[in-house]
Amino acid sequence: MNRVTLTSEEDTSIHALLTFLTSKYSSVEDPDFLREAPVYAHELPRRIRSLLNDFKLSEQSPICLISGYSVDDKKLGKTPQHWKDKPARSLALEEEMLLVLYASLLGDVFGWATEQGGHIVHDVFPIKGNEDKQISTSSEQTIWWHTEDAFHAFSGDYVGMFCLRNWDQVATTFAPFDEINLSQEHKEVLFEPRYIIRPDISHQQPNGSHAPKQAEAHDELHVAQQRIQQMETNPDKVAVLFGHPQSPYLRIDPYFMPYLEEDKLAQQALEALIKSIDEALSPLVLQPGDCCLIDNCRTVHGRQAFKARYDGTDRWLKRTCVTRDLRKSRRARKASDSRVIF
């Protein structure tokens, strides 16, 4: 893991940059801010820019953790009850912008029309009624390890998570693929398109979206929801491993992958991979101000179960997805600089 802790001077300079940005933009979702974020990211301390550049290019570490940003817990107010209850101006605007600045040194941030209302930056905290669901807003059910949005061809290259609050020390779990041992036979099978990965429930109604006000946007969302439904009922078969045979990338989400009754060899290879990842899984407890950037092609991640209180003090993260090639999803976005995939 690449890990760096900000010095007091670096923390001060970042706060100064964010004070300027929050005076200029009132939302992290502002298209003008998203357009300029890669430019402003180069005003971050050189040490951070160098760290993330190496993380992106060398692929020597599956996770990059930047600690030491000072978070004002009182300023944040209570952990919200639902991601739909967003104020006109976020109380965590500075932290949201910092997450996007970090992420912009790796690629372009993006969101999904079918997830959290099409927002680019998501809220991760427990929602009452989701306790036992396999979704990031659950609590009492373990979030089983996975690569983010593994079901979709446009899944991100990185996932960024910024911790605002974690008083209960709830652990994120992860396992780098380079620590996984597989036989050559199983590896070759996993490179073949023999597997089904269905959409996770965060993209399905009523978890992922709410009705937009404009009729045109409503129609577009309906089409996006239909595509998700098609991936659920008639999914294409995909390979779990891809890229270079000696240093593979992976896409996997076992909770949403059906048992392959008629393809025993493929099922055996998948089970061998799952067993090896289970054995390599490690906990990572994020603290307020920590930003964890995960290589989504080389690392799985999940979350341990916990008991939510719903009293305004529960664990609260901000999350975004990052792609190194925004163009690959152009047919599913409204414009070349749009960040939302329909």
N, C-alpha and C positions, 0 to 999 in steps of 0.2 A: 504494500500500500504506500503510495506517495502521500506524505502528510507534512503540512507546514502550519506553524502557528504565527499569526500576524504579530508583529511588534507593535508597541504602543504608537509609534510614529506612523506605521502603515495603517493601523486602525483609525487614527485621526485623519489621515489623508483620504481614506475611503469615505468616512463620514462627511468630510467637506465636499467631496464629489457628489455624494447622494443628496446632500442639502441643496446643492445647485440643481440637480436633476429633478428633485421633488418640487422645486419652485417653478420649474419649467413645464413639467408634465404632471397631470393629476392622476394618471392611471398607468400601470405597467402594461395594460392592454392597448394603450394609445398607439396607433399605427406609426405615428411620427417617432415616438420613442423606440419602438421595435426596429424601425429603419436605421436609426442613429446609434442604437446600442452597441453594435460592433465597433463604431468609431470611439464612443466614450469608454469602451472597455480598455482601450489602449492608454487611458489615463490611470488605470489601476497600477499599483506598485509593480516595478519591473520584475521583482522576484516572483510575484504571482503569475505574471504573463509568461515568464520563462518556465515556471512549473507546469502550467497548463499546455504550453506549446510542446514540451517534452512528453507529457502525458498523452497528447493527441498523436504525436508522430512516432514515438518509440514503441508503444504498446508493451512496455516492460511491466507496467503496473495496471491492474484491473480497476483500481479505485483511487481517486484523488480526494483527499480530505483537507479542507482549509478551515482552520479553527482560529479563534481569537477575536472575532468581530463582536463588539459589545452590543448586546441587545437590552433595551429598556423594557423589562417585563410589565411594568405598570402602564407604560404607553400603549402596549398591545391591547390592553383590556382583556376581557374574558375570551377563552377559546369559544368560537361560535358553535351554534347548534346544527347548522346546515350550510353547505357551500352556496346554496341559493341566496342566503341572507347576507349578501355583500353590501357594505355601506357605499355611498357615492364616492368616498375617498377612503381607501384602505388604511387602517391604522398600522399595517405592516408594509406600507408602500416602499420604504427604504430597503427593507430586507428582500421584497419581491424584485426590486430593481437590481439589487446586488446579485441575486441569483441569476437574473438574465444577463448581467454583465459578465459574470464568470462563464456562463454557458456560451456566450457569444464568442469567446476565445476558442471554442471548440467547433462551432458551426452555427446553424440557425435554429432558434427555438420555434416550436410549432405546437398546435393543438388539434383536437378532433371535434367536429361538429356534434358528434354523438357522445362526448364525454365532458362532464361538468360545464354544460351549456356553451361549449365552444371556446372556453377560456384558454389562454396560453399557459398561465400559471394556475395550478390547481391547489386546493386546500386538502390536506390530509389530517383528519381528526375523526374521532368516533362520532357516528350519527346514531341516535336512538332508533332502534328498530333494525339496524344492520348488524347487531352484535354477532350473529352466527352466520353471516354471509361471507363468501370469498371475494371480498372487496376491500380496498384500502381504508374505507370508512367504517370497517368492522372493528371489533375489539376482542371479544372472547374466542373467536376462531383465529387460529394461526393463519397468517397469509403464507401459503406455500410458495416456496422459491420458484422463480420464473425469470424469463427475460421479458421486458416490457413490451406489451402489444405484440406478442409472438405470432398471433394469428394473422397479422396484416403484413403485406408486402412493403408497406411504407413505414414500418416500425422504426423508431429512432436509433441512432448510433450510441447515444448517451442518455442517461437519466440524471437529472440534478435534483437534489433534495436539500432544502435549507431548514434547519431546526430552529423553531421559535421557542418551543416549550417542551420539556420532557422530564417533569418532576418525578415521574415514576420509573425513570431509567429503563424504558421499554427498548428492547434491542431490535435493530435492523439486522437481518441475517444475510450472509453473502458467501459465495464460493467461486473462486476464479477457475476458469476452464483449464488453465495451464497446470492446475494441481490434480486434474482428473486422469485416472489411468484406465485405458481401454485397450482391448485386443485389436489387432489390425483388422480382423474379420468384422468385428462389431463396428469399428470406425467406418469401414467401407460401406456397410449397410446403412449407417446413419447419414451418409452423404447422398443416399438415394431418396427420391420423392415418394416415400411409402407411408407417411404419417399425416394425421389430421390434427389440427389445432383449432378449436372453436373459439369464438370471441368470448372474452371474459365479461362478466355481468356489468362492469363499469360502463360499457358502451350500450347497454340494453335498457329499454324503458322499464320503469321510470327512473332508473339510477343515473343515467348519463346526460339527459337533456331536458330542457323545458321549452314550451312553445314560444317562438319569437313573435314580436308584434307585427312585423311586416309579412304580408301574404307571400311575397316572393321567397323570403327567407324560410318561411314555414314549408313551402313546397320543396326547397332544396334540402332542408333537414329531413323531410319525409323520404326523399330519395336516398339520403345517406343512411337512414334507419333501415330502409329496405335492403341496402347493400349488406349491412351488418346481419340482417335476418337471413339473407342468402348464404352468407358465410357460415351461419349456424346450421341451416338445413341442407345445404349442398356445398360443403367445403371442398376446395382443391387439396390434393395431397402434396405435401411439401417435404423437403429434407430437413433434418434437425441440424446437421452440420453443413457448412459451406465455406468457401474460401480456399486457402492453401491446405493441402492434406497434412503437412507437417505442423501447421499452426492454425487450426480451424477456428472459425467463428461458429456460434450456435444460436438457434431460436428454439425455445422450449417452454412449455407451460403444462406440466403433467396433469394438473387438476382439470384442465380442459381438453385433455387428449384421450380419446376413447381407446379401450383395449382392442388390440388387433387380433381378433379371433382367427382370422383366415390368413394371417401372415406371422407365423410363429417366430421366424428368424428375426424379423423387424421388431417384434415385441420383446424378444430376448435381448437384442442390442439396446433397446430403449431402457429396459429394466436394469441392465448392467450400468448404463450411464446414470440413471437415477440413483442407484445404490452408491456409486462412486461420488456423486455430488452430495448425497446425504452425509457421507463420511467426511467430506471436506468442508462442510458448512460451519461458519464461524459467526459469532455475534459482534455487533458494533453498536455501542450505545452513543447516539448523537446527543450533544449538549447544545444549549442555546448559542447561536452564532456559528455553529458548525455548518459547513456546506460540503455535502458528499456528492461527488460526481462519479457516476458508475459507467464503465464501458459496457454498454448493453449487448455487444456482440461477443464479449469474452467473459461475462460474469452474470451469474444469477443472483437475485436478491429476494428477500421476503421479510416477514416481521413476526416476532413472537406475540403470543396472545397476552392480553392484559384485561383488567377490570376497569371499565370506564365509570366515571362519577357523574358526568354531565353537569358539573357545577362551575364550569368556566376555567378549570385548571388542568384539563386533560391534555395529553400529548398533541402537539400541533406542528405540522411541517408545511412548507410550501414546496411544490414539485413542478418540474417542467421537463419536456422531452426536447432532444437536440438531434438534428440531422446534419451530416457533413455534406449532403447533396439535396438541397431543397427542390431541385429540378425534377428529381425522380417522381415526385408526387404532383407535378404540374397539372395533369389531366383531372385531378381531384380537388384542385384549388381554383378560386374565382379569378385570380390574377397572379402574375409572376411574383409579386411581392406579398401576396396574401399568405398568412401563416396557418390557416385553418383548413384541415382536410375534410372534405365532405364524402 
